[in-house]
Amino acid sequence: MYAQLVDTGVKSVRTDADLSPEERAFQARIDDGIKIEPRDWMPDPYRRTLVRQIAQHAHSELVGMLPEGNWITRAPSLKRKCVLLAKVQDEAGHAQYLYSAVETLGASRDAVYEDMLAGRMKYSSIFNYPTLTWADVGTIGWLVDGAAIINQIPLCRCSYGPYARAMVRVCKEESFHQRQGFDAIATLCAGTPEQKAMAQDALNRWWWPAVMMFGPPDGESVHSAQSAAWRIKLFSNDELRQKFIDQTVPQAEHLGLTIPDPDLKFNPASGHWDIGAIDWSEFYRVIKGDGPCNRDRLATRNKAWDEGAWVREAAVAHADKRRAREAARRQAA
């Protein structure tokens, strides 16, 4: 596995000669498809990589509640409101699964969350874009959750057991989210010309950020090769991106919408859709904190954390009292 990745031009890949006997045995287990569990021995870089990836994934689920939560009180019908409430609640649940998985690696849930609040740890750049109309909510479900499914289904087979098992349920729920988003956009496209124009406008604004969700090109992805060797990552960024494009273009055609890419064309030789050049400068600018909503998203999460301090303190105090009562009861017995 390592030898196959040495010449990729990507940093952080070690050869078999660099590995200790323990690391060779660890890699052999991964190559044999054996899941790594929390009490198993694992190299520190493997543990750190998982903490970083799973924590950022959890942060993304939590911050991802904000763009759509903004529309709960303004949903166009009771049905749409109920569906959106269920979806936002699901995202909170996904974050809880993932923070729990982080804890199995010995990391503190509060510590990684505080790293996000302080800007030391990232979340998906897609959630730093505003939801200007109701069509944006449907487009997030259709495009963003559609991209998330493509990215996350392989994680159900990743080498770390708690992460893989958490992703099974997450992916089932994301599939529901994608369907509700597509249904919302299909309803707009079948409505008035103004409603269809709203859907097209949302697609115009969300298409390229969704395409960039899979991360930088393979040649610029620092962690991909090592993550592939450890089977944390089963497909490259560009492979997943291409699958998303091939899936989404026919869906847009079915809806009667136009992908905002004049260079988009089907390539008969490859059997895939080719797209135009991606503006990676925008991607890196948003990642570094200069997106339309970066500051607002972090400010909102910091405000909620600060205002919820009394709830956390009360929960700890209640747990301490229960432990004290149990200890006194056992002592009396």
N, C-alpha and C positions, 0 to 999 in steps of 0.2 A: 504493500500500500504506500509506504513512504517513498520507495524508489520511483513509483509512478508519478509522484508530485514534485520531485526535486527540480525539474526543469520548467516549471510553470511560470517562473519569473515573479512569483508571489513570495513575500517575506514569511519568516517564522516556520519554515518546514525543516525538520531534522531527518537525517538519514538513519538507517538501522545501526550504523557504527557509533552514532552519538548516544544511543539509548543504553540505560542501565538494564541489568537482568529483569528487575521488577517492571520496568517500562516495556520491555519486549513481551513479557508474559501478559501485561495489561493489553498491549496492542493485539496480541494473538487472540485474546478473548473477544475483542471488538471485531476483528476480522472474521471470527467464527460466528458472529451474530449473537453473542451472549450479552444480555443487558447488564450494565453496570448499576449497582444498587448503592444506597448511601453508606453502608458499612463496609463496602469493598474498598480495597486500596486503590487509589487513583493518583496520578501525577498532579502536583500543584497547578501547573498550567492548565490542565484539563478542568480542574475544579474552578479556577479563576475564569476561564472562558465560559463555562456554564453559568456561573454567577452573573457575569456581565450580560450574557445573552438572555437568560431567563428573566433577570431583573428588568432589563430594558423592554422585554416583551410585556411584562406585568405593568410597567409604567405606561406603555402604549395603550393597553386596555383601559387603564384608569383615566388617562388624559383624553382618550378617544370618546369617553362619555360626554365631554363638554360640547363639541360641535353639534351633536344631535340633541343633547339635553336642552340646548338653547331653544329648540322648537317644540318641546312637549306641550307647552301652554298655547302654542299657535298651530297645532296640527289641524288640518282642514275638516276632520270628522272625528267622531268618537272612536270609530274603528281604528283609524290611523293613530290616534292618541294612545289607545291601548297597546297596539303593536309596538309603537315607539317606546313606551314605558317598559314593556317586556324586554325589548332589545337593550336598552340602556342598563336595565337591571342585570341582564346577562353579562354585559361587559364588566360590571363590577365583580360578578362571580368569577369570570375568567382571571381577573387580576388576583383574586384570592387564591385560586388554584395555583397560580404561578408563583406568588409570594410564598406559598407553602412549599413549593418545590425548591425555591431558593433556600429556605430554612433547612431542608434536608442536606444541603451542602455545607452547613455550618455558618451560613451568613445570617445576619440579623435583618429581619424584615424592616424594622424602623431605620436601620442604618442605610440600607440601599434606597429606601424611600426618601430619606433626608438628603442623600446624594443627588437624587433627581430634583428635589425642591431647590437645592443650592446650585443646580446647573452642572454638577460634576458628572452626572450620568444622563444619557440621552433617552429619548423615546422616539417613536416613528415620526419622521418629518411631515407626514401627510396630515397630521392633526394640528398643524400650525397654519392651516388655511381656513378662512371664514365660511360659514354657511349663510349665504345671503338670501336664499329663497327656499321654499319648501322642496323644490326640485333638487337642491343640494343634498337634502336628507336621503332622498331616493337614490341619488347618484353615489353617495357614500356606500349605501347598502349594495348597490349593483357593482360598482368598480372597486371600492376600497375593500369591502368584505370579500368580493370575488377574488381580488389579488391576495388577500389574507389566506383564503382557503388554499389557493395554489401553493403559497409559501409554507403553510402549516401542516398540510396533509403528510408531506414527507417526515415531519417531526414526530408523527405517531410511530415511526420506525427508527427514531434516533437511538443512539447507544445508551443514553441515560434513562433508566427505568421510570423514575417519577415524572420526568418531563414528558416522555412518550405517552404515559398513561393519562396525564392531565390533558394532553392535546387531543385525545380521542373524543372526549366530551366537548371540548372547545370547538373542534371542527364540525361536530354535528350541529351545534348551535350557530356557528358562523354560516353554515349552509342555509339555515332558516333566515338569517339576516340578509344573505345575498338574494334569496327569493323574494323577501318582502320589499327590498329595494328595487329589484327589477319590476315587480308588480306595480309599485308606486310610479315608476317612470313610464311603464306601459300605459297606465291609466292617463297620465298627462299627455302622452303622445296620441292617444285616442280621443282626446278632448278638443278644446277650442284651439285655434291657431296660436293664440297667446300662450296657452298651456304648453303646447308643443315647443314653442319658441323658448319658453322657460327651461324645458328639459334640454334643449340644444345648448342653451347658454351655460347650463350647469356642466354638461359634458365638455364644452370648450374649456372651462376653467379647471376641471378635475382630471382630464385625460392625462396630461403630462406628469403631474404629481403622482398619479396612480402608477404610471409606467416606471417612475423613478423609485417607487416603494421597495423594489427588490434589491436596491443598493447599487453601488457603483459598478462599472463594467468589470468583468472578471480580472482583467489585467491590472486593475487598480484596487482590488479588494484584498486588504492586508491579511485578514483572518481566514479567508475561505479555504485555502489549501490545507491548513492544519485542521480546521474544523471538519473538512471532508475526510481526512485521514482518521480522525476520531469518530467518524460517522455521526457527528452532531449535525452536519450538513450533508444531505444526500445529493443535492443538485446545485449547480452553480447559479449565480445571480442571473446571468444571461439566459440560461436554459429556462429558468422559471419565468423570466420576463417574456420570453418568446411564447411560452405556453399561454400566458395571460393574454397576449396580443391575439394569438390565433383563436382563443376562445371568445374574446370580446368583440372583435370586428364583425363576425356574423350576427351577433346579438344586436349590435347597433344598426346593422342593415335591416334586420327584422323589425326594429322599432321605427325605421324610417329616419334615423339620425345620422349625421355625418361626423366621422372621426376628424378632429381638427388637425389634420396632417396632410398637406398637399402632396407629400412624397410617398404616402402609403400606397403600396401595390402588392398584389399577390405574386409570389415567385414560383412559377411552375416547376423549376428545377429542384428547389428545396422543399416545396410543398408548404411553405410558410409565408406569412405576411411580412413584408419588409417595411420598416418605418423610417422616417427621416431622422436627422441628427437630434440627439437629446441635449438640452441645455444643462449640462452638469454644473455650470457655475451657479445656477439657481438652487440646485440640490445642496451643494456645499454651503451656500449662503444661509439657507434655512437651517441646516444641521448646526451651523455655528451660532444660531440664535437670532438671525436677522430676517425671519419670515414674517408674514403679515400678522400672526397671532402669537408668536413665541412668548413675548413678555406677558400678554394677557393670560395665556394658558398657565404659565408658572405662577403668576400672581393669584389666579383663582385657586390653584391647588394649595399654595402657601396659606391663603386666607382660610380655606377649609381646615387645613391642618392646625393652624393656630386656634381657630374658634372651636375645634373639636377636642382641644387639650383636656377640658374638664371631663369629657366623656371617658377618655382613656384613663385619666386619673381616678375617676369614680369606679371604673371597672377593675383597676388594680387594687384599690382599697377594698372593694367588695370581695375580690378573690383572697386577699390577705385575711379578711375577717373569717371567711369560710374555712381557710386552712387553720386559723387559730382555734376556731370552734371544734373542728375535727380533731386537732391535736389534744385539746382539753378533754374531749369526750373519750378519746383512746386512753389518756392518762387516768381518767376517773374509773374506766373499766378495768 
